[in-house]
Amino acid sequence: MFIAAALAGRCGAERRRRIDLSMATILTAVGFMAALGLLLALLLVIANKRLYVFEDPRIDQVEDLLPKANCGACGEAGCRPFAEKLVKGEIDPARCSVNSKSMNQVIADFLGVALSAHERWVARLACDGGGNVAYLRAHYSGLPSCRAAALVSGGGRGCTWGCLGFGDCEIVCDFGAIYMNRQGIPVVIEDKCTACGECVTVCPKDLFELHPVSHRLWVACKNLEFGDQAEHHCEVACTACGRCAQDSPEGLIQIKDNLAVIDYSNNALASKVAIERCPTGAIVWLEADGTVVKGRDARKVLRKGTKGALPAV
């Protein structure tokens, strides 16, 4: 009995020793983690003070005054980068073409800067070959998208360079500045256009360009064929006849690759005289309200239906 009691006492002591050892291990671990946490917190505080980058609080306020469209029309990646440059004085509030002039003035007053006169830019389409004037060489049946159609033998238009008319540009325009007319040609509403460039990017035929509104002389064609061959595919194609170049001031218009090309560095010389003798109406004058004016010799197009298949040569 004495031996049993002694053994029991030894077992109890061993158990207590193990418990004490476990508690010491746990307390050591807890203490280590607490010390590590305090050390890391101290390092974060030091890093926050040493690496702190000051951000002007006006950036948030200016961003709230912007439309948050993130369209890129100002030349920046979005409204936040634009606001940062505005606060730094690296860019003018008038560069935001989505905001109203009055709201841009509010931003200018807030920043204590002058609002410059920034000319608006708009998208222009270099094609007028709708279904009533342009022939088809094949009927496309598939996904109703210009980009999809362009992958299938160019989309079926007789003119390789012509608009396919499925309206990808209308779909991507977030400002409702483009609509498709009844002949399947996009029409840009200049008052709504912000020159964001989405239509330029999405068009598989590269028919859209961004221009200042002061560029009133415009070639609505990209066909590079010559003469009768160009007209064989589209009645309003540029035939490279050269009359516009002959009638305009020297250096304003040249014929390059069978297409009239306007030198907009001489835009001050531009006038309606350049369009008057164009036989197809491929070169036009755009009035301030967006009205398209063709010359006196331009062939009148009265047909409302589609041209259909290409005629035999």
TORTORVEX-280595 format. One record per residue (C-alpha): residue in three letters; x, y, z. Coordinates in steps of 0.5 Angstrom, whole numbers, padded with zeros to 4 digits, always signed. Layout:
# TORTORVEX-280595
ALAXYZ;...
This chain:
# TORTORVEX-280595
MET+0000+0000+0000;PHE+0006+0005+0002;ILE+0009+0003-0005;ALA+0002+0005-0009;ALA+0002+0011-0005;ALA+0009+0013-0007;LEU+0007+0011-0014;ALA+0001+0015-0014;GLY+0005+0021-0011;ARG+0010+0021-0017;CYS+0005+0020-0022;GLY+0001+0027-0020;ALA+0008+0030-0019;GLU+0010+0028-0026;ARG+0003+0031-0029;ARG+0003+0037-0025;ARG+0010+0038-0028;ARG+0008+0037-0035;ILE+0002+0042-0034;ASP+0007+0047-0032;LEU+0011+0046-0038;SER+0005+0046-0043;MET+0003+0053-0039;ALA+0010+0056-0040;THR+0010+0054-0047;ILE+0004+0057-0048;LEU+0005+0063-0045;THR+0012+0064-0048;ALA+0009+0063-0055;VAL+0003+0068-0053;GLY+0009+0073-0051;PHE+0013+0072-0057;MET+0007+0073-0062;ALA+0005+0079-0057;ALA+0012+0082-0058;LEU+0012+0081-0065;GLY+0005+0084-0066;LEU+0008+0090-0063;LEU+0014+0090-0067;LEU+0011+0090-0073;ALA+0006+0095-0071;LEU+0012+0100-0069;LEU+0015+0098-0076;LEU+0008+0100-0080;VAL+0008+0107-0076;ILE+0015+0109-0078;ALA+0014+0107-0085;ASN+0007+0111-0085;LYS+0011+0117-0083;ARG+0017+0116-0087;LEU+0013+0114-0093;TYR+0007+0118-0093;VAL+0005+0121-0099;PHE+0001+0128-0099;GLU-0005+0128-0103;ASP-0008+0134-0104;PRO-0015+0134-0101;ARG-0018+0138-0107;ILE-0017+0132-0112;ASP-0023+0129-0109;GLN-0027+0135-0109;VAL-0025+0137-0116;GLU-0027+0129-0118;ASP-0034+0130-0115;LEU-0035+0136-0120;LEU-0033+0132-0126;PRO-0038+0128-0130;LYS-0035+0121-0128;ALA-0036+0118-0135;ASN-0028+0116-0135;CYS-0029+0117-0143;GLY-0022+0119-0144;ALA-0024+0125-0149;CYS-0019+0130-0144;GLY-0013+0125-0146;GLU-0013+0122-0139;ALA-0014+0115-0137;GLY-0020+0117-0133;CYS-0023+0123-0129;ARG-0019+0122-0123;PRO-0012+0123-0127;PHE-0015+0129-0130;ALA-0017+0132-0123;GLU-0010+0130-0121;LYS-0007+0134-0127;LEU-0012+0140-0126;VAL-0010+0141-0118;LYS-0003+0141-0121;GLY-0005+0146-0126;GLU-0002+0142-0131;ILE-0009+0142-0135;ASP-0014+0146-0137;PRO-0022+0145-0134;ALA-0024+0146-0141;ARG-0021+0140-0144;CYS-0027+0136-0141;SER-0032+0136-0146;VAL-0037+0132-0143;ASN-0038+0137-0137;SER-0042+0143-0139;LYS-0038+0150-0140;SER-0042+0153-0133;MET-0039+0147-0129;ASN-0032+0147-0132;GLN-0032+0155-0130;VAL-0034+0152-0123;ILE-0028+0148-0123;ALA-0024+0154-0125;ASP-0026+0158-0120;PHE-0025+0153-0115;LEU-0018+0152-0117;GLY-0017+0160-0118;VAL-0015+0159-0125;ALA-0018+0162-0132;LEU-0022+0158-0136;SER-0019+0158-0143;ALA-0023+0157-0150;HIS-0022+0150-0152;GLU-0024+0148-0159;ARG-0029+0142-0159;TRP-0027+0136-0162;VAL-0032+0131-0166;ALA-0032+0125-0169;ARG-0033+0125-0177;LEU-0035+0119-0181;ALA-0031+0118-0188;CYS-0036+0115-0192;ASP-0043+0116-0194;GLY-0044+0110-0198;GLY-0051+0107-0195;GLY-0055+0102-0198;ASN-0058+0107-0203;VAL-0052+0108-0207;ALA-0047+0103-0205;TYR-0047+0096-0208;LEU-0047+0089-0205;ARG-0042+0083-0208;ALA-0045+0078-0203;HIS-0050+0078-0197;TYR-0047+0077-0190;SER-0051+0073-0186;GLY-0049+0072-0179;LEU-0048+0076-0172;PRO-0050+0083-0173;SER-0044+0086-0172;CYS-0039+0090-0176;ARG-0033+0087-0173;ALA-0036+0080-0174;ALA-0038+0082-0181;ALA-0031+0084-0183;LEU-0028+0078-0182;VAL-0032+0074-0187;SER-0029+0077-0194;GLY-0030+0084-0191;GLY-0037+0084-0190;GLY-0040+0083-0197;ARG-0040+0091-0199;GLY-0038+0092-0206;CYS-0033+0098-0204;THR-0028+0095-0199;TRP-0027+0101-0195;GLY-0034+0102-0194;CYS-0039+0102-0188;LEU-0042+0096-0186;GLY-0048+0099-0183;PHE-0049+0094-0177;GLY-0048+0100-0172;ASP-0042+0098-0167;CYS-0041+0105-0167;GLU-0048+0107-0164;ILE-0048+0101-0159;VAL-0041+0103-0156;CYS-0043+0111-0156;ASP-0045+0112-0148;PHE-0047+0119-0150;GLY-0052+0118-0155;ALA-0048+0122-0160;ILE-0049+0117-0166;TYR-0055+0114-0169;MET-0056+0110-0176;ASN-0060+0113-0181;ARG-0065+0109-0186;GLN-0059+0107-0191;GLY-0055+0104-0185;ILE-0050+0110-0185;PRO-0048+0113-0178;VAL-0050+0120-0177;VAL-0046+0124-0171;ILE-0050+0129-0167;GLU-0044+0134-0166;ASP-0048+0137-0160;LYS-0047+0131-0156;CYS-0041+0128-0159;THR-0035+0129-0153;ALA-0030+0126-0158;CYS-0028+0120-0153;GLY-0026+0116-0159;GLU-0030+0110-0158;CYS-0033+0110-0165;VAL-0026+0111-0168;THR-0023+0104-0164;VAL-0029+0100-0165;CYS-0030+0101-0173;PRO-0026+0095-0177;LYS-0026+0100-0183;ASP-0022+0106-0179;LEU-0028+0110-0182;PHE-0028+0115-0176;GLU-0023+0121-0174;LEU-0023+0126-0169;HIS-0023+0133-0171;PRO-0024+0140-0169;VAL-0031+0143-0170;SER-0027+0148-0175;HIS-0025+0143-0180;ARG-0032+0144-0184;LEU-0029+0141-0191;TRP-0029+0134-0191;VAL-0028+0128-0195;ALA-0034+0123-0194;CYS-0030+0117-0197;LYS-0024+0113-0197;ASN-0024+0109-0203;LEU-0018+0108-0206;GLU-0020+0106-0213;PHE-0020+0111-0219;GLY-0025+0114-0223;ASP-0031+0109-0226;GLN-0028+0103-0222;ALA-0030+0107-0216;GLU-0037+0109-0218;HIS-0038+0102-0220;HIS-0038+0100-0213;CYS-0041+0106-0210;GLU-0045+0112-0213;VAL-0042+0117-0208;ALA-0035+0115-0208;CYS-0029+0120-0209;THR-0026+0119-0216;ALA-0020+0122-0216;CYS-0022+0127-0221;GLY-0018+0133-0218;ARG-0023+0138-0219;CYS-0023+0140-0212;ALA-0016+0141-0212;GLN-0016+0145-0218;ASP-0021+0150-0215;SER-0018+0150-0208;PRO-0012+0155-0206;GLU-0006+0152-0207;GLY-0004+0147-0202;LEU-0011+0146-0199;ILE-0012+0139-0203;GLN-0008+0134-0206;ILE-0010+0127-0209;LYS-0006+0122-0206;ASP-0007+0114-0208;ASN-0014+0116-0212;LEU-0017+0120-0206;ALA-0018+0127-0204;VAL-0014+0129-0198;ILE-0015+0136-0194;ASP-0009+0139-0191;TYR-0012+0142-0185;SER-0006+0146-0183;ASN-0008+0150-0188;ASN-0015+0150-0186;ALA-0016+0158-0186;LEU-0016+0157-0193;ALA-0022+0152-0193;SER-0028+0155-0197;LYS-0034+0152-0200;VAL-0031+0153-0207;ALA-0028+0146-0206;ILE-0034+0142-0206;GLU-0038+0146-0212;ARG-0035+0141-0218;CYS-0035+0135-0214;PRO-0039+0130-0219;THR-0041+0125-0214;GLY-0041+0130-0208;ALA-0036+0126-0204;ILE-0033+0132-0201;VAL-0038+0136-0197;TRP-0038+0142-0193;LEU-0041+0142-0186;GLU-0044+0148-0183;ALA-0044+0150-0176;ASP-0051+0146-0174;GLY-0048+0140-0177;THR-0052+0140-0184;VAL-0048+0137-0190;VAL-0048+0141-0196;LYS-0046+0138-0203;GLY-0044+0142-0209;ARG-0048+0144-0215;ASP-0045+0139-0219;ALA-0046+0133-0214;ARG-0051+0128-0217;LYS-0057+0128-0214;VAL-0059+0121-0210;LEU-0067+0120-0210;ARG-0067+0113-0209;LYS-0069+0110-0202;GLY-0069+0103-0203;THR-0062+0099-0203;LYS-0058+0098-0209;GLY-0057+0090-0209;ALA-0052+0086-0212;LEU-0046+0089-0216;PRO-0048+0090-0224;ALA-0044+0086-0229;VAL-0038+0089-0232;
